[in-house]
Amino acid sequence: MLARRRAFDAPRHLVWEALTKPDLLKRWLLGPPGWTMPVCEIDLRVGGKYRHVWRKEDGTEMGMGGVYREIVPPERLVATEVFD
């Protein structure tokens, strides 16, 4: 199992919101220029699923999703991650 940790110079509650609110996530979790995120679904509860789909200008899509395993706002977010 791979555990990732990152540190941000921002208030914890704002980082939490950026990771858990679709309207905010769609603003920063993008790839290179020309990509959008038309699908950003978050069911933020243990056992809930999330789904992200990115779309390139030419119609190419890439998706990923997973299941939330542990949620401790605003401290800890554990989820599976599977790419299409």
Summary of the structure (lengths in Angstrom):
residues: 84
radius of gyration: 13.4
end to end distance: 19.1
largest distance: 38.9
contacts: 173
relative contact order: 0.17
helix: 19%
strand: 40%
